């Protein structure tokens, strides 16, 4: 399949719904060979049937499973770490279990996947001169702009930015680009009330929620580029400047 991502082998976590799903389908339509994974593989039931779009179950909290999958895949030209969870609440409401879960899923899972993918990326570059990209999901919430009621989520996402920028420096000599995308109000969660919808719209300069395709296009740019690394692209309708 011809397209702007033809020849790019890509692994996406949390691809069963939302941003991950939109990205997997968009990249496959652009010619990438996409390995879409999710802990809930039932979400793939209505995926489009494309020869270059492969789906499978993967629990990113299972280190051995992550290493096994990446070890069995061809060398990746793109790893999109999309898995994450949003906890609400202040520091006084945050439990130890919430803290540990947030950092394990939102940060540690990225470290494990990247560490498994990097050696094959380096080897592939040395043999072919092909650059690779690691893209991590951050958030404008607290990691870019302080937001209330997002204590552990914002703290973990700030760690994602730190991880991204340090890796960008460490891997520059191997021509592995490491960047992050920081979404704002994307895809209102099920159960969002009308009042909550309006509150977010009023706080966003563009006055609306964004779709998953907005993030997919930003990530696609980071896969295509050959001279951007250590960057955090904010896709938030201007929320960070208000």
C-alpha positions as CSV (number, residue, x, y, z in Angstrom):
1,X,0.0,0.0,0.0
2,X,1.5,3.3,-1.1
3,X,1.3,6.3,1.3
4,X,3.3,8.7,3.4
5,X,4.1,6.0,5.9
6,X,4.9,3.2,3.5
7,X,7.6,1.0,4.8
8,X,7.2,2.1,8.4
9,X,6.6,-0.7,10.9
10,X,4.7,0.8,13.9
11,X,3.6,-0.5,17.3
12,X,0.8,1.3,19.1
13,X,-0.3,0.5,22.6
14,X,-3.9,1.2,23.8
15,X,-5.1,1.1,20.3
16,X,-8.5,-0.4,20.9
17,X,-10.3,2.9,21.2
18,X,-9.8,6.7,21.2
19,X,-6.5,8.2,20.2
20,X,-4.8,4.8,19.7
21,X,-7.5,3.5,17.5
22,X,-7.6,6.7,15.4
23,X,-3.9,6.6,15.0
24,X,-3.7,2.9,14.1
25,X,-6.2,3.2,11.3
26,X,-4.8,6.5,10.0
27,X,-1.2,5.1,9.9
28,X,-2.4,1.9,8.1
29,X,-4.2,3.9,5.6
30,X,-1.0,5.8,4.9
31,X,0.8,2.5,4.2
32,X,2.5,1.7,7.5
33,X,2.6,-1.8,8.8
34,X,0.7,-1.3,12.1
35,X,0.7,-3.6,15.1
36,X,-2.2,-2.3,17.2
37,X,-2.4,-3.7,20.7
38,X,-4.7,-3.3,23.7
39,X,-5.3,-5.1,27.0
40,X,-9.0,-5.5,25.8
41,X,-8.7,-7.2,22.5
42,X,-12.5,-7.3,22.1
43,X,-12.3,-3.7,21.1
44,X,-10.7,-4.8,17.8
45,X,-13.9,-6.6,16.7
46,X,-15.0,-3.8,14.4
47,X,-11.6,-2.8,13.2
48,X,-11.3,-2.4,9.4
49,X,-9.8,-5.4,7.7
50,X,-6.6,-4.1,6.2
51,X,-3.7,-6.4,5.3
52,X,-1.2,-4.1,6.9
53,X,-3.1,-3.7,10.2
54,X,-2.5,-6.4,12.8
55,X,-4.3,-6.5,16.1
56,X,-3.4,-8.4,19.3
57,X,-3.9,-8.3,23.1
58,X,-1.1,-6.8,25.1
59,X,-1.1,-5.8,28.7
60,X,1.6,-3.1,28.9
61,X,1.9,-3.7,32.7
62,X,3.2,-7.3,31.9
63,X,6.9,-6.6,31.3
64,X,7.6,-10.1,30.0
65,X,4.7,-9.9,27.5
66,X,5.9,-6.5,26.2
67,X,9.5,-7.8,25.8
68,X,8.3,-10.9,24.0
69,X,6.1,-9.1,21.6
70,X,8.7,-6.5,20.6
71,X,11.3,-9.2,20.4
72,X,9.2,-11.1,17.9
73,X,8.3,-8.1,15.7
74,X,10.4,-6.7,12.9
75,X,12.5,-3.7,13.9
76,X,10.2,-0.8,14.6
77,X,10.4,2.5,12.8
78,X,7.9,3.9,15.2
79,X,6.8,3.1,18.7
80,X,3.7,5.0,19.9
81,X,3.3,4.7,23.6
82,X,-0.4,5.6,23.9
83,X,-1.5,3.7,27.0
84,X,-2.5,5.7,30.0
85,X,-5.1,6.4,32.7
86,X,-6.5,9.6,34.1
87,X,-7.0,9.7,37.9
88,X,-9.0,12.6,39.3
89,X,-8.4,14.1,42.7
90,X,-6.1,16.2,44.9
91,X,-3.0,15.1,46.8
92,X,-5.1,14.5,49.9
93,X,-7.4,12.3,47.9
94,X,-4.7,10.3,46.1
95,X,-4.2,6.8,47.5
96,X,-0.9,4.8,47.4
97,X,-2.5,2.4,45.0
98,X,-3.5,5.2,42.6
99,X,0.0,6.7,42.8
100,X,1.6,3.3,41.9
101,X,-0.9,2.5,39.2
102,X,-0.5,5.9,37.5
103,X,3.3,5.7,37.4
104,X,3.3,2.1,36.4
105,X,0.9,2.6,33.5
106,X,1.6,6.2,32.5
107,X,5.4,6.1,32.8
108,X,7.0,2.8,33.5
109,X,5.2,1.0,30.7
110,X,6.8,3.5,28.3
111,X,10.2,2.8,29.8
112,X,9.8,-1.0,29.4
113,X,8.6,-0.8,25.8
114,X,11.2,1.7,24.7
115,X,14.0,-0.3,26.4
116,X,12.8,-3.4,24.5
117,X,12.6,-1.7,21.1
118,X,15.8,0.4,21.2
119,X,18.4,-2.3,20.6
120,X,16.6,-3.5,17.4
121,X,16.1,0.1,16.3
122,X,19.9,0.8,16.7
123,X,20.9,-2.4,14.9
124,X,18.5,-1.6,12.0
125,X,19.9,1.9,11.7
126,X,23.4,0.6,11.6
127,X,22.5,-1.9,8.8
128,X,20.2,0.3,6.7
129,X,20.5,3.9,7.8
130,X,16.8,4.0,8.7
131,X,15.8,6.4,11.4
132,X,13.3,5.4,14.1
133,X,10.9,7.3,16.3
134,X,9.5,6.9,19.8
135,X,6.4,9.0,20.5
136,X,5.0,9.2,24.0
137,X,1.6,10.5,25.1
138,X,1.9,13.3,27.7
139,X,-0.8,15.8,28.5
140,X,-1.3,19.5,29.0
141,X,-2.8,18.6,32.4
142,X,-0.2,19.7,35.0
143,X,2.8,18.6,32.9
144,X,2.3,21.7,30.7
145,X,-0.3,23.7,32.6
146,X,-1.3,23.3,36.2
147,X,-4.9,22.0,36.3
148,X,-6.9,21.3,39.5
149,X,-8.1,17.8,40.4
150,X,-5.4,16.1,38.4
151,X,-2.6,15.6,41.1
152,X,-1.2,12.1,40.3
153,X,-2.2,12.2,36.6
154,X,-0.4,15.5,36.1
155,X,2.6,14.4,38.1
156,X,3.0,11.2,36.1
157,X,2.6,13.1,32.8
158,X,5.3,15.5,33.8
159,X,7.5,12.5,34.3
160,X,6.7,11.4,30.7
161,X,8.1,14.7,29.4
162,X,11.3,14.2,31.5
163,X,11.6,10.7,30.1
164,X,11.1,11.9,26.6
165,X,13.7,14.7,26.7
166,X,16.4,12.6,28.4
167,X,15.8,9.7,25.9
168,X,16.0,12.3,23.0
169,X,19.5,13.2,24.2
170,X,20.6,9.6,25.0
171,X,19.5,8.3,21.6
172,X,20.4,11.2,19.3
173,X,23.7,9.5,18.3
174,X,21.7,6.5,17.2
175,X,19.4,8.6,15.1
176,X,16.3,7.6,17.2
177,X,14.0,10.6,17.5
178,X,12.1,10.8,20.8
179,X,9.1,13.2,21.1
180,X,5.8,13.6,23.0
181,X,2.4,14.8,22.1
182,X,0.4,16.6,24.8
183,X,-3.3,16.4,24.2
184,X,-5.8,18.8,25.7
185,X,-9.6,18.1,25.5
186,X,-9.8,15.2,23.1
187,X,-12.8,12.9,22.8
188,X,-15.1,13.6,25.7
189,X,-15.3,10.5,27.9
190,X,-18.6,8.6,28.0
191,X,-20.8,9.9,30.8
192,X,-19.5,13.5,30.5
193,X,-22.4,15.8,31.5
194,X,-23.6,18.7,29.4
195,X,-22.3,21.1,32.1
196,X,-18.8,19.4,32.0
197,X,-18.8,19.6,28.2
198,X,-19.6,23.3,28.2
199,X,-17.0,24.0,30.9
200,X,-14.3,22.5,28.8
201,X,-15.5,24.3,25.7
202,X,-15.5,27.6,27.5
203,X,-11.9,27.0,28.8
204,X,-10.6,26.1,25.3
205,X,-9.9,29.0,23.0
206,X,-11.2,27.1,19.9
207,X,-14.4,26.5,21.9
208,X,-14.7,22.7,21.2
209,X,-13.3,19.3,21.9
210,X,-10.8,17.8,19.5
211,X,-11.1,14.4,17.9
212,X,-8.6,11.5,17.9
213,X,-7.5,12.4,14.4
214,X,-6.0,15.6,15.7
215,X,-3.5,13.5,17.7
216,X,-3.0,11.0,14.9
217,X,-1.9,13.7,12.6
218,X,0.6,15.2,15.1
219,X,2.1,11.7,15.7
220,X,2.2,11.1,12.0
221,X,4.3,14.2,11.6
222,X,6.7,13.0,14.3
223,X,7.0,9.7,12.4
224,X,7.7,11.4,9.1
225,X,10.1,14.1,10.4
226,X,13.9,13.5,10.4
227,X,15.0,16.6,12.4
228,X,12.7,17.0,15.4
229,X,13.6,15.4,18.7
230,X,13.0,16.2,22.4
231,X,9.9,18.1,21.5
232,X,6.5,18.2,23.1
233,X,3.7,19.1,20.7
234,X,0.7,20.5,22.3
235,X,-2.6,19.6,20.6
236,X,-5.1,21.3,22.8
237,X,-7.1,23.9,21.0
238,X,-5.1,26.6,22.6
239,X,-5.9,25.5,26.1
240,X,-2.3,26.0,27.3
241,X,-2.3,29.7,26.6
242,X,-5.6,30.6,28.2
